[in-house]
C-alpha cells in the first residue's frame, strides 16, 4: 500500500511540475502520470478500477464546492442557460451520436442510446479546474460552460434510472445491494428520494448553522475539518443508499450552505482533499488507457476521438451562435466542452453489469473517453495560443506576473466605476498605483484612454505579489463581486499582514463579513449616496440645511457604530433581531434629543437662556 502511494505521489510530482512549466496545465500532468505508471507502459501499478471508484469522490467534493459558490439567487439567474444551453446540448449531441452508432456501426438501439447518453457528457473536473486556472471562469463562455456542466451533472440521475430499462437481461441484484430502496415500489422510491432531498435542504438551512457554531466555539481547526468531511461523506452515503447520485446530494448541500457565514471556512477545509482526490482520479484515467488496443486499432480510435470532439464542438458552437455569444467566447465555449466526461466511467460500469455493451464496445468507449479527456487541455491551449492570440486584449497578454508593473504604494483590485474614482483621486495626489482587473473588455476600453491596467485575478497570490504586495502600503479592493472581495481580503490578510486594506462593501451583510476577517476600512457602495439623498429629502420637507446635515451626520455615526457592535451577533437571528431593535430605538432617542436641543437653542436665540 505504501509502495503504491509512493509511486502515485512521485509520478504526480514529476509529471505535473513539468506540465505546468511548459504550460500544459495540471490536469494534463496528472493524465500523463497515470499513463506512465499504468499497467500498459511502465507497469508500476495494476488495474485501477477500485482506485478510480475511490478517486471519483473528488468529483463529489468538487460539486460540493461548486454549490458553495452558487447562491440560490445566482442559480435562479442562470436558469435559462442551464435549461436552454444544457438541455439542448445533451439532447442534440445524444441524438447525433445515437444515430451514428445505429446507422454507421449498426449497433442495437439500446447500445447506441447508452453510448450517446454517455458521450454527450463533458468533464466537469477538467473544464472547471482548467477554466479556473486560466482565469476564464468569470467570462461569458466560462459561465455558460458552468451552466451546461451543471445540467449534465443533474442529467446523470435520470440517465442512471434509464439504463436498466435498456438492459438485454434482468437487472442483476448484485448491483443494487447497497440501494435500500431497490425492492420498494417505484412510487415509494420516488417518495423516499424527494423526502431525503428535502431533508438535506432543511438540515443545511436550519440545523447546520448551530452545529457549525458549536464546533467553531471549540477553537479546534482540525475538528472543523473533520466535521466538514463528515458532512460531505454522510450526504454522499445517504444519497448512494437510496440509489441517487452522491454528487447531486453534495451539490444541493453546497447551494444551501452558500449563504452560511461558515462558507469560506468550509471551502478552505475541503479544497485540499478535493485537489488530491481529483489528481488521483485523473491519474487513474491515464492509467486506464489500453495502449495495446490503441495501437492495434489506432486508425479507428483516432477517427472516433476526432469524430466525438468534432460533433460536440460543432453542436456547442451552433448553440453559442443561437444564444448570441461573442465570437471569441463561442470558440472557448465549444472547445472547453468537446471532450468526454468522468461520469461516462460511472455509467460504463453500470452498462457492463447490465450487459448493454459488449466487453469490446466498453473497452473502446473507455479508450475514446479517456483520450478525449487527454485532448481537452490541448484544445484549450490551442484556443489560448492561436484563437485568443489575435484579440486585442487577452488572457495571455495580461495574466503573466512578469508583465504586471509592481508598485510600492497602492494596488487597486477592480477598475470599474468604483475603482476608477479611487484611482483618479490617489493618482492626482501623486501616488503610484498598480491596477488589476479581470474584465478584458473593460481593460480594452480603459487602455484606449491611456490607463495602465493589467488583466488579472487579484485573488491569485502570484498576481497580487507581482503587483507589489510584499512592499506596497495599501490594497484597495474595488471589484463588484462580494465573494471575490472576501477572497482577496482573506488572501491579503493571511500573506501580507502589513498591507492596509480598504474595501468596497456591497451591503450590510458583506460589511459584517469584512469585519470578521479583520477589514475595518470599507465603504458600503450605496450607503453614502442614499444618506445624501435622505439629507436632501429632509431639506425638501422643510428642515433647514444645517438641521438636515446634522441629522445625516448623527445617523451615519450611529449606523457605523452599530456595524461594529452587531457584527459579532450576525448569524444568530434572535440575538441580532433584539439588538437591531434596541439600536433603532437608541437612534430615535439620539435624533429626538438633538432636535430638542436645537429647538431650545432656536427659542433662546437672542435671549439670555
TACOR-V175863 format. One record per residue. RES is the residue in three letters. SS is DSSP state (~ for helix, > for strand, _ for the rest). PHI is phi in whole degrees, 0 to 359 (none if undefined). NEAR is the number of other ideal C-beta (glycine too) atoms within 8 Angstrom. Layout:
# TACOR-V175863
res->RES ss->SS phi->PHI near->NEAR
res->RES ss->SS phi->PHI near->NEAR
This chain:
# TACOR-V175863
res->UNK ss->_ phi->none near->4
res->UNK ss->~ phi->295 near->5
res->UNK ss->~ phi->295 near->6
res->UNK ss->~ phi->294 near->8
res->UNK ss->~ phi->299 near->8
res->UNK ss->~ phi->296 near->8
res->UNK ss->~ phi->296 near->11
res->UNK ss->~ phi->300 near->13
res->UNK ss->~ phi->295 near->8
res->UNK ss->~ phi->295 near->8
res->UNK ss->~ phi->296 near->14
res->UNK ss->~ phi->295 near->13
res->UNK ss->~ phi->301 near->8
res->UNK ss->~ phi->291 near->9
res->UNK ss->~ phi->288 near->13
res->UNK ss->~ phi->293 near->13
res->UNK ss->~ phi->300 near->9
res->UNK ss->~ phi->294 near->9
res->UNK ss->~ phi->300 near->13
res->UNK ss->~ phi->293 near->11
res->UNK ss->~ phi->293 near->6
res->UNK ss->_ phi->266 near->6
res->UNK ss->_ phi->82 near->6
res->UNK ss->_ phi->271 near->10
res->UNK ss->_ phi->92 near->13
res->UNK ss->~ phi->291 near->11
res->UNK ss->~ phi->299 near->13
res->UNK ss->~ phi->297 near->12
res->UNK ss->~ phi->298 near->16
res->UNK ss->~ phi->296 near->16
res->UNK ss->~ phi->298 near->14
res->UNK ss->~ phi->296 near->11
res->UNK ss->~ phi->302 near->16
res->UNK ss->~ phi->296 near->18
res->UNK ss->~ phi->297 near->12
res->UNK ss->~ phi->294 near->12
res->UNK ss->~ phi->271 near->14
res->UNK ss->_ phi->293 near->16
res->UNK ss->_ phi->294 near->7
res->UNK ss->_ phi->262 near->9
res->UNK ss->_ phi->243 near->8
res->UNK ss->_ phi->283 near->6
res->UNK ss->_ phi->67 near->8
res->UNK ss->_ phi->285 near->8
res->UNK ss->_ phi->230 near->11
res->UNK ss->_ phi->267 near->5
res->UNK ss->_ phi->300 near->5
res->UNK ss->_ phi->252 near->13
res->UNK ss->~ phi->299 near->6
res->UNK ss->~ phi->295 near->7
res->UNK ss->~ phi->296 near->9
res->UNK ss->~ phi->296 near->13
res->UNK ss->~ phi->300 near->7
res->UNK ss->~ phi->290 near->9
res->UNK ss->~ phi->292 near->13
res->UNK ss->_ phi->300 near->12
res->UNK ss->~ phi->294 near->10
res->UNK ss->~ phi->297 near->17
res->UNK ss->~ phi->295 near->14
res->UNK ss->~ phi->299 near->13
res->UNK ss->~ phi->295 near->15
res->UNK ss->~ phi->297 near->13
res->UNK ss->~ phi->291 near->15
res->UNK ss->~ phi->296 near->14
res->UNK ss->~ phi->292 near->13
res->UNK ss->~ phi->299 near->13
res->UNK ss->~ phi->299 near->16
res->UNK ss->~ phi->297 near->13
res->UNK ss->~ phi->276 near->8
res->UNK ss->_ phi->245 near->11
res->UNK ss->_ phi->293 near->8
res->UNK ss->~ phi->309 near->9
res->UNK ss->~ phi->296 near->6
res->UNK ss->~ phi->290 near->8
res->UNK ss->~ phi->300 near->11
res->UNK ss->~ phi->293 near->7
res->UNK ss->~ phi->295 near->6
res->UNK ss->_ phi->271 near->12
res->UNK ss->~ phi->301 near->8
res->UNK ss->~ phi->291 near->6
res->UNK ss->~ phi->288 near->13
res->UNK ss->~ phi->295 near->13
res->UNK ss->~ phi->283 near->8
res->UNK ss->~ phi->288 near->9
res->UNK ss->~ phi->298 near->13
res->UNK ss->~ phi->297 near->16
res->UNK ss->~ phi->297 near->9
res->UNK ss->~ phi->293 near->10
res->UNK ss->~ phi->298 near->16
res->UNK ss->~ phi->296 near->13
res->UNK ss->~ phi->295 near->8
res->UNK ss->~ phi->294 near->10
res->UNK ss->~ phi->298 near->14
res->UNK ss->~ phi->299 near->12
res->UNK ss->~ phi->297 near->9
res->UNK ss->~ phi->295 near->11
res->UNK ss->~ phi->292 near->15
res->UNK ss->~ phi->301 near->13
res->UNK ss->~ phi->295 near->9
res->UNK ss->~ phi->296 near->11
res->UNK ss->~ phi->296 near->13
res->UNK ss->~ phi->285 near->11
res->UNK ss->~ phi->270 near->6
res->UNK ss->_ phi->276 near->6
res->UNK ss->_ phi->261 near->7
res->UNK ss->_ phi->54 near->5
res->UNK ss->_ phi->279 near->10
res->UNK ss->_ phi->301 near->6
res->UNK ss->~ phi->299 near->8
res->UNK ss->~ phi->296 near->10
res->UNK ss->~ phi->294 near->13
res->UNK ss->~ phi->297 near->15
res->UNK ss->~ phi->292 near->11
res->UNK ss->~ phi->299 near->14
res->UNK ss->~ phi->294 near->15
res->UNK ss->~ phi->299 near->15
res->UNK ss->~ phi->294 near->12
res->UNK ss->~ phi->292 near->15
res->UNK ss->~ phi->282 near->15
res->UNK ss->_ phi->289 near->12
res->UNK ss->_ phi->276 near->13
res->UNK ss->_ phi->249 near->13
res->UNK ss->_ phi->272 near->11
res->UNK ss->~ phi->301 near->15
res->UNK ss->~ phi->297 near->14
res->UNK ss->~ phi->294 near->13
res->UNK ss->~ phi->295 near->14
res->UNK ss->~ phi->295 near->13
res->UNK ss->~ phi->293 near->11
res->UNK ss->~ phi->292 near->14
res->UNK ss->~ phi->297 near->12
res->UNK ss->~ phi->293 near->8
res->UNK ss->~ phi->298 near->8
res->UNK ss->~ phi->277 near->10
res->UNK ss->_ phi->79 near->13
res->UNK ss->_ phi->262 near->10
res->UNK ss->_ phi->295 near->10
res->UNK ss->_ phi->273 near->8
res->UNK ss->_ phi->284 near->10
res->UNK ss->~ phi->303 near->9
res->UNK ss->~ phi->294 near->14
res->UNK ss->~ phi->295 near->13
res->UNK ss->~ phi->294 near->12
res->UNK ss->~ phi->290 near->15
res->UNK ss->~ phi->297 near->14
res->UNK ss->~ phi->300 near->12
res->UNK ss->~ phi->298 near->13
res->UNK ss->~ phi->295 near->16
res->UNK ss->~ phi->297 near->14
res->UNK ss->~ phi->296 near->12
res->UNK ss->~ phi->298 near->15
res->UNK ss->~ phi->300 near->17
res->UNK ss->~ phi->298 near->14
res->UNK ss->~ phi->290 near->8
res->UNK ss->~ phi->294 near->11
res->UNK ss->~ phi->302 near->15
res->UNK ss->~ phi->297 near->10
res->UNK ss->~ phi->295 near->7
res->UNK ss->~ phi->295 near->10
res->UNK ss->~ phi->300 near->11
res->UNK ss->~ phi->286 near->7
res->UNK ss->~ phi->282 near->9
res->UNK ss->~ phi->305 near->14
res->UNK ss->~ phi->301 near->8
res->UNK ss->~ phi->286 near->5
res->UNK ss->~ phi->267 near->11
res->UNK ss->_ phi->294 near->12
res->UNK ss->_ phi->279 near->7
res->UNK ss->_ phi->233 near->6
res->UNK ss->_ phi->298 near->4
res->UNK ss->_ phi->298 near->8
res->UNK ss->_ phi->293 near->9
res->UNK ss->~ phi->293 near->7
res->UNK ss->~ phi->294 near->6
res->UNK ss->~ phi->280 near->9
res->UNK ss->~ phi->244 near->10
res->UNK ss->_ phi->292 near->7
res->UNK ss->_ phi->271 near->6
res->UNK ss->_ phi->267 near->9
res->UNK ss->_ phi->288 near->6
res->UNK ss->_ phi->259 near->11
res->UNK ss->_ phi->301 near->9
res->UNK ss->_ phi->268 near->3
res->UNK ss->_ phi->275 near->8
res->UNK ss->_ phi->300 near->5
res->UNK ss->~ phi->302 near->6
res->UNK ss->~ phi->294 near->6
res->UNK ss->~ phi->287 near->9
res->UNK ss->~ phi->299 near->12
res->UNK ss->~ phi->297 near->8
res->UNK ss->~ phi->298 near->8
res->UNK ss->~ phi->297 near->11
res->UNK ss->~ phi->299 near->12
res->UNK ss->~ phi->297 near->8
res->UNK ss->~ phi->298 near->8
res->UNK ss->~ phi->295 near->13
res->UNK ss->~ phi->297 near->11
res->UNK ss->~ phi->297 near->8
res->UNK ss->~ phi->298 near->8
res->UNK ss->~ phi->297 near->14
res->UNK ss->~ phi->295 near->10
res->UNK ss->~ phi->293 near->9
res->UNK ss->~ phi->296 near->9
res->UNK ss->~ phi->296 near->11
res->UNK ss->~ phi->277 near->8
res->UNK ss->~ phi->245 near->6
res->UNK ss->~ phi->255 near->9
res->UNK ss->~ phi->295 near->13
res->UNK ss->~ phi->301 near->11
res->UNK ss->~ phi->300 near->7
res->UNK ss->~ phi->295 near->9
res->UNK ss->~ phi->298 near->12
res->UNK ss->~ phi->295 near->10
res->UNK ss->~ phi->299 near->8
res->UNK ss->~ phi->289 near->11
res->UNK ss->~ phi->297 near->10
res->UNK ss->_ phi->294 near->6
res->UNK ss->_ phi->288 near->7
res->UNK ss->_ phi->64 near->5
res->UNK ss->_ phi->256 near->7
res->UNK ss->~ phi->300 near->6
res->UNK ss->~ phi->294 near->6
res->UNK ss->~ phi->291 near->9
res->UNK ss->~ phi->295 near->13
res->UNK ss->~ phi->297 near->9
res->UNK ss->~ phi->300 near->8
res->UNK ss->~ phi->293 near->11
res->UNK ss->~ phi->298 near->12
res->UNK ss->~ phi->294 near->11
res->UNK ss->~ phi->300 near->8
res->UNK ss->~ phi->299 near->10
res->UNK ss->~ phi->294 near->14
res->UNK ss->~ phi->293 near->8
res->UNK ss->~ phi->294 near->8
res->UNK ss->~ phi->295 near->13
res->UNK ss->~ phi->299 near->14
res->UNK ss->~ phi->296 near->9
res->UNK ss->~ phi->298 near->11
res->UNK ss->~ phi->296 near->14
res->UNK ss->~ phi->295 near->10
res->UNK ss->~ phi->293 near->9
res->UNK ss->_ phi->254 near->13
res->UNK ss->_ phi->83 near->11
res->UNK ss->_ phi->255 near->12
res->UNK ss->_ phi->287 near->10
res->UNK ss->~ phi->302 near->13
res->UNK ss->~ phi->298 near->12
res->UNK ss->~ phi->295 near->14
res->UNK ss->~ phi->298 near->16
res->UNK ss->~ phi->290 near->17
res->UNK ss->~ phi->297 near->13
res->UNK ss->~ phi->299 near->13
res->UNK ss->~ phi->298 near->15
res->UNK ss->~ phi->297 near->16
res->UNK ss->~ phi->298 near->13
res->UNK ss->~ phi->296 near->12
res->UNK ss->~ phi->274 near->14
res->UNK ss->~ phi->297 near->13
res->UNK ss->~ phi->259 near->6
res->UNK ss->_ phi->283 near->10
res->UNK ss->_ phi->289 near->8
res->UNK ss->_ phi->263 near->10
res->UNK ss->~ phi->301 near->11
res->UNK ss->~ phi->292 near->9
res->UNK ss->~ phi->295 near->10
res->UNK ss->~ phi->298 near->12
res->UNK ss->~ phi->300 near->10
res->UNK ss->~ phi->296 near->7
res->UNK ss->~ phi->282 near->11
res->UNK ss->~ phi->278 near->14
res->UNK ss->~ phi->308 near->9
res->UNK ss->~ phi->299 near->7
res->UNK ss->~ phi->293 near->10
res->UNK ss->~ phi->299 near->12
res->UNK ss->~ phi->299 near->9
res->UNK ss->~ phi->294 near->9
res->UNK ss->~ phi->291 near->13
res->UNK ss->~ phi->295 near->16
res->UNK ss->~ phi->300 near->13
res->UNK ss->~ phi->298 near->13
res->UNK ss->~ phi->299 near->15
res->UNK ss->~ phi->292 near->14
res->UNK ss->~ phi->296 near->18
res->UNK ss->~ phi->293 near->13
res->UNK ss->~ phi->297 near->15
res->UNK ss->~ phi->298 near->17
res->UNK ss->~ phi->290 near->13
res->UNK ss->_ phi->278 near->13
res->UNK ss->_ phi->291 near->15
res->UNK ss->_ phi->275 near->10
res->UNK ss->~ phi->292 near->8
res->UNK ss->~ phi->303 near->7
res->UNK ss->~ phi->294 near->11
res->UNK ss->~ phi->299 near->12
res->UNK ss->~ phi->289 near->6
res->UNK ss->~ phi->291 near->6
res->UNK ss->_ phi->235 near->8
res->UNK ss->~ phi->302 near->8
res->UNK ss->~ phi->298 near->6
res->UNK ss->~ phi->295 near->8
res->UNK ss->~ phi->297 near->14
res->UNK ss->~ phi->298 near->8
res->UNK ss->~ phi->297 near->8
res->UNK ss->~ phi->292 near->10
res->UNK ss->~ phi->295 near->12
res->UNK ss->~ phi->296 near->8
res->UNK ss->~ phi->297 near->9
res->UNK ss->~ phi->299 near->15
res->UNK ss->~ phi->296 near->13
res->UNK ss->~ phi->295 near->8
res->UNK ss->~ phi->299 near->12
res->UNK ss->~ phi->293 near->15
res->UNK ss->~ phi->295 near->11
res->UNK ss->~ phi->294 near->9
res->UNK ss->~ phi->299 near->12
res->UNK ss->~ phi->295 near->14
res->UNK ss->~ phi->294 near->12
res->UNK ss->~ phi->298 near->8
res->UNK ss->~ phi->293 near->12
res->UNK ss->~ phi->297 near->14
res->UNK ss->~ phi->292 near->9
res->UNK ss->~ phi->298 near->7
res->UNK ss->_ phi->267 near->10
res->UNK ss->_ phi->59 near->4
res->UNK ss->_ phi->281 near->12
res->UNK ss->_ phi->292 near->6
res->UNK ss->~ phi->305 near->6
res->UNK ss->~ phi->297 near->9
res->UNK ss->~ phi->291 near->13
res->UNK ss->~ phi->299 near->13
res->UNK ss->~ phi->292 near->11
res->UNK ss->~ phi->297 near->17
res->UNK ss->~ phi->298 near->16
res->UNK ss->~ phi->292 near->13
res->UNK ss->~ phi->284 near->12
res->UNK ss->~ phi->293 near->16
res->UNK ss->_ phi->250 near->14
res->UNK ss->_ phi->276 near->14
res->UNK ss->_ phi->261 near->15
res->UNK ss->_ phi->283 near->14
res->UNK ss->_ phi->231 near->12
res->UNK ss->_ phi->295 near->13
res->UNK ss->~ phi->291 near->13
res->UNK ss->~ phi->297 near->13
res->UNK ss->~ phi->293 near->13
res->UNK ss->~ phi->296 near->10
res->UNK ss->~ phi->290 near->15
res->UNK ss->~ phi->297 near->14
res->UNK ss->~ phi->297 near->8
res->UNK ss->~ phi->287 near->11
res->UNK ss->~ phi->296 near->13
res->UNK ss->~ phi->296 near->10
res->UNK ss->~ phi->292 near->9
res->UNK ss->~ phi->272 near->15
res->UNK ss->_ phi->60 near->8
res->UNK ss->_ phi->286 near->11
res->UNK ss->_ phi->246 near->13
res->UNK ss->_ phi->285 near->5
res->UNK ss->~ phi->305 near->7
res->UNK ss->~ phi->294 near->6
res->UNK ss->~ phi->296 near->11
res->UNK ss->~ phi->295 near->12
res->UNK ss->~ phi->296 near->10
res->UNK ss->~ phi->295 near->13
res->UNK ss->~ phi->297 near->14
res->UNK ss->~ phi->301 near->12
res->UNK ss->~ phi->296 near->13
res->UNK ss->~ phi->296 near->14
res->UNK ss->~ phi->297 near->15
res->UNK ss->~ phi->298 near->13
res->UNK ss->~ phi->291 near->12
res->UNK ss->~ phi->295 near->14
res->UNK ss->~ phi->293 near->15
res->UNK ss->~ phi->295 near->12
res->UNK ss->~ phi->282 near->11
res->UNK ss->~ phi->304 near->16
res->UNK ss->~ phi->298 near->13
res->UNK ss->~ phi->292 near->10
res->UNK ss->~ phi->296 near->13
res->UNK ss->~ phi->288 near->14
res->UNK ss->~ phi->295 near->11
res->UNK ss->~ phi->300 near->10
res->UNK ss->~ phi->300 near->13
res->UNK ss->~ phi->294 near->12
res->UNK ss->~ phi->274 near->8
res->UNK ss->~ phi->250 near->8
res->UNK ss->~ phi->289 near->10
res->UNK ss->~ phi->286 near->13
res->UNK ss->~ phi->293 near->9
res->UNK ss->~ phi->267 near->5
res->UNK ss->_ phi->269 near->8
res->UNK ss->_ phi->291 near->4
res->UNK ss->_ phi->228 near->11
res->UNK ss->_ phi->229 near->11
res->UNK ss->~ phi->302 near->12
res->UNK ss->~ phi->298 near->10
res->UNK ss->~ phi->289 near->9
res->UNK ss->~ phi->243 near->14
res->UNK ss->_ phi->261 near->10
res->UNK ss->_ phi->261 near->8
res->UNK ss->~ phi->306 near->8
res->UNK ss->~ phi->294 near->5
res->UNK ss->~ phi->278 near->7
res->UNK ss->_ phi->278 near->14
res->UNK ss->_ phi->275 near->7
res->UNK ss->_ phi->284 near->9
res->UNK ss->_ phi->227 near->12
res->UNK ss->_ phi->253 near->8
res->UNK ss->_ phi->239 near->9
res->UNK ss->> phi->227 near->14
res->UNK ss->> phi->253 near->17
res->UNK ss->> phi->244 near->14
res->UNK ss->> phi->258 near->14
res->UNK ss->_ phi->101 near->15
res->UNK ss->_ phi->232 near->14
res->UNK ss->_ phi->277 near->12
res->UNK ss->~ phi->299 near->5
res->UNK ss->~ phi->293 near->11
res->UNK ss->~ phi->294 near->16
res->UNK ss->~ phi->295 near->9
res->UNK ss->~ phi->297 near->8
res->UNK ss->~ phi->297 near->11
res->UNK ss->~ phi->296 near->13
res->UNK ss->~ phi->297 near->8
res->UNK ss->~ phi->297 near->8
res->UNK ss->~ phi->293 near->11
res->UNK ss->~ phi->298 near->9
res->UNK ss->~ phi->296 near->6
res->UNK ss->_ phi->269 near->6
res->UNK ss->_ phi->93 near->4
res->UNK ss->_ phi->276 near->8
res->UNK ss->_ phi->273 near->7
res->UNK ss->> phi->240 near->12
res->UNK ss->> phi->245 near->15
res->UNK ss->> phi->246 near->13
res->UNK ss->> phi->242 near->19
res->UNK ss->> phi->218 near->16
res->UNK ss->_ phi->261 near->11
res->UNK ss->_ phi->252 near->7
res->UNK ss->~ phi->302 near->12
res->UNK ss->~ phi->295 near->7
res->UNK ss->~ phi->295 near->11
res->UNK ss->~ phi->297 near->14
res->UNK ss->~ phi->300 near->10
res->UNK ss->~ phi->296 near->8
res->UNK ss->~ phi->297 near->11
res->UNK ss->~ phi->290 near->11
res->UNK ss->~ phi->298 near->6
res->UNK ss->_ phi->261 near->6
res->UNK ss->_ phi->85 near->5
res->UNK ss->_ phi->280 near->8
res->UNK ss->_ phi->263 near->7
res->UNK ss->_ phi->233 near->12
res->UNK ss->> phi->246 near->14
res->UNK ss->> phi->285 near->15
res->UNK ss->_ phi->174 near->15
res->UNK ss->_ phi->266 near->9
res->UNK ss->_ phi->294 near->15
res->UNK ss->_ phi->280 near->8
res->UNK ss->_ phi->269 near->9
res->UNK ss->~ phi->298 near->7
res->UNK ss->~ phi->296 near->7
res->UNK ss->~ phi->285 near->14
res->UNK ss->~ phi->295 near->18
res->UNK ss->~ phi->292 near->10
res->UNK ss->~ phi->297 near->11
res->UNK ss->_ phi->283 near->17
res->UNK ss->_ phi->110 near->12
res->UNK ss->_ phi->300 near->13
res->UNK ss->_ phi->292 near->6
res->UNK ss->_ phi->244 near->6
res->UNK ss->_ phi->292 near->15
res->UNK ss->_ phi->269 near->7
res->UNK ss->> phi->215 near->11
res->UNK ss->> phi->240 near->16
res->UNK ss->> phi->257 near->14
res->UNK ss->> phi->259 near->15
res->UNK ss->_ phi->238 near->14
res->UNK ss->_ phi->292 near->14
res->UNK ss->_ phi->260 near->8
res->UNK ss->_ phi->249 near->6
res->UNK ss->~ phi->300 near->9
res->UNK ss->~ phi->296 near->7
res->UNK ss->~ phi->293 near->9
res->UNK ss->~ phi->300 near->16
res->UNK ss->~ phi->297 near->13
res->UNK ss->~ phi->298 near->10
res->UNK ss->~ phi->293 near->15
res->UNK ss->~ phi->297 near->14
res->UNK ss->~ phi->298 near->10
res->UNK ss->~ phi->299 near->11
res->UNK ss->~ phi->294 near->14
res->UNK ss->~ phi->297 near->11
res->UNK ss->~ phi->285 near->7
res->UNK ss->~ phi->260 near->7
res->UNK ss->_ phi->226 near->11
res->UNK ss->_ phi->297 near->6
res->UNK ss->_ phi->284 near->3
res->UNK ss->_ phi->292 near->11
res->UNK ss->> phi->283 near->7
res->UNK ss->> phi->247 near->12
res->UNK ss->> phi->241 near->10
res->UNK ss->> phi->224 near->13
res->UNK ss->> phi->271 near->13
res->UNK ss->> phi->257 near->13
res->UNK ss->_ phi->289 near->9
res->UNK ss->_ phi->204 near->9
res->UNK ss->~ phi->294 near->8
res->UNK ss->~ phi->300 near->7
res->UNK ss->~ phi->295 near->13
res->UNK ss->~ phi->298 near->13
res->UNK ss->~ phi->298 near->12
res->UNK ss->~ phi->296 near->11
res->UNK ss->~ phi->296 near->14
res->UNK ss->~ phi->298 near->12
res->UNK ss->~ phi->294 near->8
res->UNK ss->_ phi->267 near->10
res->UNK ss->_ phi->97 near->6
res->UNK ss->_ phi->263 near->11
res->UNK ss->_ phi->257 near->5
res->UNK ss->> phi->254 near->7
res->UNK ss->> phi->210 near->11
res->UNK ss->> phi->229 near->8
res->UNK ss->> phi->288 near->12
res->UNK ss->_ phi->294 near->8
res->UNK ss->_ phi->251 near->7
res->UNK ss->~ phi->294 near->9
res->UNK ss->~ phi->296 near->8
res->UNK ss->~ phi->294 near->7
res->UNK ss->~ phi->294 near->8
res->UNK ss->~ phi->295 near->11
res->UNK ss->~ phi->298 near->9
res->UNK ss->~ phi->294 near->8
res->UNK ss->~ phi->296 near->10
res->UNK ss->~ phi->297 near->12
res->UNK ss->~ phi->299 near->9
res->UNK ss->~ phi->297 near->8
res->UNK ss->~ phi->298 near->12
res->UNK ss->~ phi->296 near->10
res->UNK ss->~ phi->294 near->6
res->UNK ss->_ phi->278 near->6
res->UNK ss->_ phi->114 near->3
res->UNK ss->_ phi->285 near->9
res->UNK ss->_ phi->290 near->6
res->UNK ss->~ phi->300 near->7
res->UNK ss->~ phi->295 near->6
res->UNK ss->~ phi->297 near->10
res->UNK ss->~ phi->296 near->13
res->UNK ss->~ phi->294 near->9
res->UNK ss->~ phi->295 near->10
res->UNK ss->~ phi->298 near->13
res->UNK ss->~ phi->296 near->13
res->UNK ss->~ phi->294 near->8
res->UNK ss->~ phi->297 near->11
res->UNK ss->~ phi->298 near->12
res->UNK ss->~ phi->298 near->9
res->UNK ss->~ phi->298 near->8
res->UNK ss->~ phi->294 near->12
res->UNK ss->~ phi->292 near->10
res->UNK ss->~ phi->292 near->8
res->UNK ss->~ phi->296 near->8
res->UNK ss->~ phi->296 near->9
res->UNK ss->~ phi->305 near->12
res->UNK ss->~ phi->294 near->8
res->UNK ss->~ phi->290 near->9
res->UNK ss->~ phi->269 near->13
res->UNK ss->~ phi->302 near->11
res->UNK ss->_ phi->292 near->5
res->UNK ss->_ phi->267 near->9
res->UNK ss->_ phi->297 near->10
res->UNK ss->_ phi->109 near->8
res->UNK ss->_ phi->263 near->8
res->UNK ss->~ phi->303 near->6
res->UNK ss->~ phi->293 near->6
res->UNK ss->~ phi->297 near->8
res->UNK ss->~ phi->295 near->12
res->UNK ss->~ phi->298 near->8
res->UNK ss->~ phi->298 near->8
res->UNK ss->~ phi->294 near->11
res->UNK ss->~ phi->298 near->9
res->UNK ss->~ phi->299 near->8
res->UNK ss->~ phi->293 near->8
res->UNK ss->~ phi->294 near->12
res->UNK ss->~ phi->296 near->8
res->UNK ss->~ phi->294 near->8
res->UNK ss->~ phi->300 near->9
res->UNK ss->~ phi->297 near->11
res->UNK ss->~ phi->300 near->8
res->UNK ss->~ phi->293 near->8
res->UNK ss->~ phi->298 near->10
res->UNK ss->~ phi->292 near->11
res->UNK ss->~ phi->295 near->8
res->UNK ss->~ phi->295 near->8
res->UNK ss->~ phi->295 near->11
res->UNK ss->~ phi->295 near->8
res->UNK ss->~ phi->299 near->8
res->UNK ss->~ phi->296 near->8
res->UNK ss->~ phi->291 near->10
res->UNK ss->~ phi->297 near->8
res->UNK ss->~ phi->295 near->9
res->UNK ss->~ phi->294 near->8
res->UNK ss->~ phi->294 near->7
res->UNK ss->~ phi->293 near->8
res->UNK ss->~ phi->276 near->8
res->UNK ss->_ phi->300 near->6
res->UNK ss->_ phi->86 near->3
res->UNK ss->_ phi->245 near->6
res->UNK ss->_ phi->271 near->2
res->UNK ss->_ phi->260 near->5
